[in-house]
């Protein structure tokens, strides 16, 4: 795909990658210099609530939400927003039922609980299953930003995946959990800036928010009340509530990546507060990305870029919109 980036665009991209790497270097050579397991894996339990909350959100809701959820509302509508109700229901369950168990154990591994309760073979089976799941998930996480970079830079997906993977591995390996948490905060700020830049530019192009709403209504993208029991329907209240609760609890209740972050604060109350902070952040991200999809729908209402062959996937819509409206 032909590049639409100029030298300044590449300079900004490289700066973002360099800052991420520098955060890793900073935490490698400051503080305890990552010489103890507690500092490397648990950030010395010295992190504050809000950075941990932002990192919890970013761990599983970054590029996938930015590209995928906006594409969802562009193509199918707003029904997906019902999943936010499952977050509201699940947060107290994770905070007051699951999290205290891991704090009482004082262990860095969630799978130690399985070993104590059911034996070593159960722990081993769960650990292997989790490792396979995360390897597959990392492939998706790397693929999403690679799609965006391919859409606007002309860089192949394989090259983008390699570069992103190397940078992430670098700062995580040398900087430990502290570097991961702070880098998540930095990249989350960039992500929200990108989302609201799209919304503001789209509103300016449309002459306000009303035309965007009008086109969304005309194209039948507003949908909030599908209570069908048909399992073949894309999204219903039941699939989003039940499926959303299972997904939330698997991620924020027992996932090793998330529990390890929650254990990086000083006490259980701070960890529970971090989970409660995640709730509004997730909801804001969800509604914002859904609206970006509607804004992009308005802009391309008469010329779908996928049908025109300008992109290879609707997951590339947001970066294409940014180039078309904010590029040279």
C-alpha positions in Angstrom: 0.0 0.0 0.0 1.3 3.4 -0.9 2.7 5.5 2.0 0.8 8.7 3.0 3.4 9.6 5.7 5.8 12.4 5.2 9.1 13.0 7.1 7.4 14.7 10.1 4.9 11.8 10.4 7.7 9.3 10.6 9.5 11.5 13.1 6.5 11.5 15.4 6.2 7.7 15.0 9.8 7.1 15.8 9.7 9.5 18.7 6.8 7.5 20.3 8.7 4.2 19.9 11.9 5.8 21.3 10.1 7.2 24.3 8.7 3.8 25.1 12.2 2.3 24.9 13.6 5.1 27.0 11.1 4.4 29.8 12.5 0.9 30.0 16.0 2.2 30.2 15.0 4.7 32.9 13.7 2.1 35.2 16.6 -0.2 34.4 19.1 2.3 35.8 17.1 4.0 38.6 15.7 2.9 41.9 16.7 -0.7 42.7 17.8 -1.2 39.1 15.6 -4.3 38.8 17.9 -6.4 40.9 15.2 -8.1 43.0 12.4 -10.3 41.9 9.9 -8.1 43.9 10.9 -5.0 42.1 11.1 -6.7 38.7 7.8 -8.5 38.8 5.8 -6.5 41.4 7.3 -3.0 41.1 8.3 -3.2 44.8 4.5 -2.9 45.5 5.1 0.9 45.3 2.8 1.9 42.4 -0.2 4.2 43.0 -3.8 3.4 42.1 -4.4 5.5 39.0 -1.4 4.4 36.9 -2.2 0.8 37.7 -5.9 1.3 36.7 -4.8 2.8 33.3 -2.4 0.0 32.7 -5.2 -2.6 33.5 -7.3 -1.0 30.8 -4.5 -0.7 28.3 -3.4 -4.4 28.7 -6.4 -5.8 26.9 -8.2 -2.8 25.4 -5.7 -0.8 23.4 -5.3 -1.2 19.7 -7.9 -3.9 19.5 -10.6 -1.5 20.9 -9.3 1.5 19.0 -9.6 -0.2 15.6 -12.0 -3.1 16.2 -14.8 -1.3 18.2 -14.9 1.7 15.8 -15.1 -0.8 12.9 -17.9 -2.6 14.8 -20.1 0.5 15.1 -19.2 1.6 11.5 -20.4 -1.7 10.1 -22.9 -3.1 12.5 -24.0 -0.3 14.9 -24.0 0.5 18.6 -25.4 -2.6 20.2 -22.0 -3.5 21.5 -22.2 -0.7 24.1 -24.4 -2.9 26.2 -21.2 -4.8 27.3 -20.5 -1.9 29.6 -23.3 -3.1 31.9 -21.4 -6.4 32.3 -18.4 -4.4 33.5 -20.5 -2.7 36.1 -21.9 -6.0 37.4 -18.5 -7.8 37.3 -16.3 -5.1 39.0 -17.4 -5.8 42.6 -17.2 -9.5 42.0 -13.6 -9.2 40.9 -12.7 -6.7 43.6 -14.3 -8.3 46.6 -14.4 -12.0 45.8 -11.4 -12.8 43.6 -8.8 -10.2 44.5 -8.7 -10.8 48.3 -7.8 -14.4 47.7 -4.6 -13.5 45.9 -3.6 -10.9 48.5 -4.0 -13.3 51.3 -1.8 -15.8 49.5 1.0 -13.2 49.1 2.1 -15.0 45.9 3.1 -13.5 42.5 1.4 -16.4 40.7 -2.4 -16.9 40.4 -1.8 -20.5 39.6 -0.3 -21.2 43.1 -3.9 -21.1 44.3 -4.8 -24.0 42.0 -1.8 -26.0 43.2 -2.8 -25.5 46.9 -6.4 -26.3 46.2 -6.2 -29.0 43.6 -2.6 -30.2 43.2 0.4 -29.6 40.9 -1.1 -31.3 37.8 -4.0 -28.8 37.9 -1.6 -25.9 38.2 0.5 -27.2 35.3 -2.6 -27.7 33.0 -3.9 -24.2 33.8 -0.4 -22.6 33.2 0.0 -24.3 29.9 -3.5 -23.3 28.8 -2.8 -19.7 29.8 0.5 -19.7 28.0 -1.1 -20.9 24.8 -4.0 -18.4 25.1 -1.6 -15.5 25.6 0.6 -16.5 22.7 -2.4 -16.4 20.4 -3.6 -13.2 22.0 -0.2 -11.5 21.5 -0.5 -12.3 17.8 -3.8 -10.4 17.6 -2.4 -7.5 19.7 0.6 -7.2 17.3 -1.5 -7.6 14.2 -3.9 -4.7 15.1 -1.4 -1.8 15.1 0.4 -3.4 12.2 -2.8 -3.1 10.2 -2.9 0.6 11.1 0.7 1.2 10.1 0.3 -0.6 6.8 -2.7 1.6 6.0 -0.9 4.9 6.4 2.9 4.2 6.0 3.1 1.5 3.4 5.2 -0.6 5.7 4.3 -4.3 5.4 2.4 -6.0 8.3 5.4 -8.3 8.9 7.8 -5.5 9.3 5.5 -3.5 11.6 4.9 -6.6 13.8 8.6 -7.2 14.1 9.4 -3.6 15.0 6.5 -3.3 17.5 7.4 -6.7 19.0 11.1 -5.8 19.5 10.3 -2.4 21.2 7.8 -3.9 23.5 10.1 -6.8 24.4 12.9 -4.4 25.0 11.3 -2.1 27.5 9.5 -4.9 29.3 12.6 -7.0 29.7 15.0 -4.4 30.9 12.6 -2.2 32.9 10.4 -4.7 34.6 6.8 -4.1 35.7 7.4 -0.4 36.5 8.4 0.2 32.9 5.4 -1.7 31.6 3.0 0.2 33.8 4.3 3.7 32.9 4.6 2.9 29.2 1.0 1.7 29.3 0.0 5.1 30.8 2.0 7.0 28.1 0.5 5.0 25.3 -3.0 5.2 26.7 -2.8 9.0 26.7 -1.8 8.9 23.1 -4.7 6.5 22.4 -7.3 8.8 23.9 -5.8 11.8 22.2 -6.2 9.9 18.9 -9.8 9.0 19.6 -10.9 12.5 20.5 -8.9 14.0 17.6 -11.0 11.9 15.3 -14.2 12.9 17.0 -13.4 16.6 16.9 -12.2 16.6 13.3 -15.3 14.6 12.2 -17.6 17.0 14.0 -15.9 20.0 12.3 -16.1 18.3 8.9 -19.8 17.5 9.5 -20.7 20.9 10.9 -21.6 19.5 14.3 -22.6 16.3 15.9 -26.2 16.3 14.6 -25.4 15.3 11.0 -23.3 12.4 12.4 -26.3 11.2 14.5 -28.7 11.7 11.6 -26.6 9.5 9.2 -26.2 6.8 11.9 -30.0 6.7 12.3 -30.6 6.7 8.6 -28.2 3.7 8.2 -29.8 1.8 11.1 -26.7 2.0 13.2 -28.5 2.9 16.4 -29.5 -0.3 18.2 -29.7 -0.9 22.0 -32.7 -3.2 22.6 -32.1 -6.6 21.0 -33.2 -9.2 23.5 -33.3 -12.1 21.1 -32.5 -15.6 22.4 -31.3 -16.6 18.9 -27.6 -17.6 19.3 -26.9 -16.7 15.7 -27.7 -13.0 16.2 -24.4 -11.0 16.3 -25.0 -9.2 19.6 -27.9 -9.4 22.0 -28.4 -8.2 25.6 -27.8 -11.8 26.8 -24.7 -12.5 24.8 -23.1 -9.2 25.8 -24.1 -9.4 29.5 -23.2 -13.0 30.1 -20.3 -13.1 27.7 -19.1 -9.8 28.9 -19.1 -10.9 32.6 -17.2 -14.1 31.8 -14.7 -12.2 29.7 -14.3 -9.4 32.4 -13.8 -11.9 35.2 -11.3 -14.0 33.2 -9.3 -10.8 32.5 -9.6 -8.8 35.7 -10.3 -11.5 38.2 -7.9 -14.3 37.5 -5.6 -13.4 34.6 -1.9 -13.5 35.6 -1.1 -10.3 33.7 -3.8 -8.3 35.5 -3.5 -9.8 38.9 0.3 -9.1 38.8 -0.5 -5.5 38.1 -3.0 -5.3 41.0 -0.4 -6.8 43.3 2.0 -3.9 42.5 0.1 -1.5 44.8 0.8 -1.3 48.5 -2.4 -3.0 49.9 -5.7 -4.7 49.0 -7.7 -1.5 49.4 -5.5 0.3 46.8 -5.9 -2.7 44.4 -9.7 -2.7 44.8 -9.7 1.1 44.2 -7.7 0.5 41.0 -10.3 -2.0 39.8 -13.1 0.6 40.5 -11.1 3.2 38.5 -10.9 0.8 35.6 -14.7 0.8 35.3 -15.2 4.4 34.2 -12.1 4.3 32.0 -13.4 1.2 30.2 -16.8 2.8 29.7 -15.4 6.1 28.4 -13.1 4.1 26.0 -16.0 2.0 24.8 -18.5 4.8 24.1 -15.8 7.0 22.6 -14.6 4.3 20.1 -18.1 3.4 19.2 -18.8 7.0 18.4 -15.6 7.3 16.3 -17.1 4.5 14.1 -20.2 6.5 13.6 -18.2 9.6 12.8 -16.2 7.7 10.2 -19.4 6.3 8.8 -20.6 9.9 8.2 -17.4 10.9 6.4 -17.4 7.8 4.2 -21.2 7.5 3.8 -21.0 7.7 0.0 -17.7 5.9 -0.6 -16.8 2.9 1.5 -13.0 2.7 1.4 -13.0 -1.1 1.5 -15.3 -1.4 -1.5 -13.1 1.1 -3.3 -10.0 -1.0 -2.6 -8.3 1.7 -0.6 -7.9 -0.6 2.4 -7.8 -4.3 2.9 -9.8 -4.5 6.1 -12.4 -2.3 7.9 -10.0 -2.4 10.9 -7.9 0.1 8.8 -10.7 2.7 8.7 -9.6 4.9 11.6 -6.0 5.4 10.4 -7.2 6.0 6.9 -9.7 8.6 8.2 -6.8 10.3 10.1 -4.8 10.5 6.9 -7.7 11.7 4.8 -8.7 14.4 7.2 -5.6 15.4 9.1 -2.8 14.5 6.7 -1.3 16.7 4.1 
